[in-house]
Amino acid sequence: MTPPQRRSDPRLSRRETLLFEAGIKLGGVFHQYLGIPVSERTAASLARAIEAAVGLQPFVRRVKVHIHPKRGGPLGRGRFAYRYLTPEMLDVTVQLVDGGTAVEALLQHRPDLRYPLMKVVRMNDPGRPSGGQRRPGRRVKASSRRSRPRSRR
């Protein structure tokens, strides 16, 4: 029996690897820590613990977690007076580096969307222009574009 042939090449560029890893790390923070008890008193230490855990993973150069406990739901009473970590409370930034390639991604609750959005905010890949970069050349102002030739006076 002959082994099956690969249908796609499993090799990824550094940039593709870092983009994938950024999503994994932010998704991990989101799905792993939601529901953990948190208060004003414990928010900073919980944030540092999450940073330390994520910082152990491959390619991580920097991770910053900020927890806003006041964004959560109502407190319980008496000995049950705590909140649990919710998406609205999290602001997480990760920076991943492999060689000269770097990616920075963010997890932040968007009140306008009522959703915790994960997005890439910066990429640096030497030797490959990013989608937003223009190549050097002539710039045309929008006001100078005309549909018909200008008459001389």
N, C-alpha and C positions, 0 to 999 in steps of 0.2 A: 504494500500500500504506500503510495507516495504522499508525502506531507502536503497539506493545503498551501496554496500560494497566498502570499500577503496581498491584500487588495489596496492597501495604502502604505505609505512610507511612515514608520513610527518616529522618525527623527524630526524633532522640532527645533526651530531656531531658539536662540537664547531669549529673544523677545517673546516668542510664543510660550515658552516654558514659564517665564516670569509672569506673564499675564494669567496663565492658568493657575500658577501657584498663588498669586494675589487673590484670585477668586476663592480658592480653596481655604486660604487662611481667614479671609473675612467671613465666608460662609461657616467656617468652623467656629469662630467667635460667636456669631449670631446663633447658631443652632446648639452650641454646646453650653452656653452660659445663661440663656434666657431662663427665667424662673428661679434663679438662685436668690435667696434673701439678701436684701441690700438696704442700707439706711444712710443718712447723712454721715454718720460716724464711720461706716465701713466702706463707703463708695471708693475712696482713694486707694485703700489697701486692696480691694477687689480689682480695681483697674491695674494696679502694679502687678498683681498675681497673673492676670490675663496677659499683660505685656511680657512677663517673664516666660510664661508657657509658650506663647506664639514665637518669642525670640529664640527659642530652642530649635525651631524648624529651619529647614534648608533655605538658603538665599536671603534670609531676613537680615537687613542691616539695621532697621529701626522700626519700632512699633509704638504707637502712642494711643492709649485708651483713655477716654474721658467719660465718666458716668455722671449723669444729671439726675439724681434721685428724686428731685422735686417734680420731674416730668411724669412720674408714675401715677398710678391710681391712688385711691384713698388708703390711709393707714388703718391698720386694725386698732384695737384698744388694749390697754394693759400689757400683759406679756406678749400679746400678738401684734404689737405696734411696729410692724415693719412692712416694707414693700418688697416686691420681688422684681428682679431685673426684667424690664420690658424693652421692646425695640426703640421706643421714644427716648429712652435714657442714654443710648449708646452713640458715641462718636469715636470711630476707630480709623486710624491711618496706618498703613503698612508701606514700608519702602523695601523693595527687594533688589538685589544686585547680583549679577553674574558677569565677571570680567568688567568690561566697560558699559554693559547694558544695565539699565536701571528702570524700574517701574514703581510708581507710587499710586496707591489705590485707597479709596475712602469708603467707609460704611457710615452713613448718616441718615437719621430719620428725616424725611421730607414731609412737613405738616401739610403742604399744599397737595401732595399725592396720598397722604395718609399711608406712607410706605417707607420702609427702611431701604434706601437705595444704595447699592454698591456700584462704584464707578471708578474708572481709571482717570486720574487727574494729571499724571505726568509720565512721559516715557522718554528714555534716552537710549538710542541704539546707534552707536557709531557706524557709519557706512550705510545706513538705511534712512532715507528721509521719512519723517512721520507724515501721516495723511494731511496734517494741517499746514505743513511747510510748503512754501512756493519755491520753485527754482528761480535763481536770479534771472532777471529779464525786465522788459519794459512793462511798467505799470500804467494802466489806463484808468483815468478818473471817470467815474460814472457820468459826470456832467459833460465830459468831452465826447461821449458816444452820441452819434447822430444817425438817424435813419436816412436822411437825404443830405446831399452836399449843400454846403453853406454858399449862398450867393455872395459875389464880391460887390462892393459899393464903391 
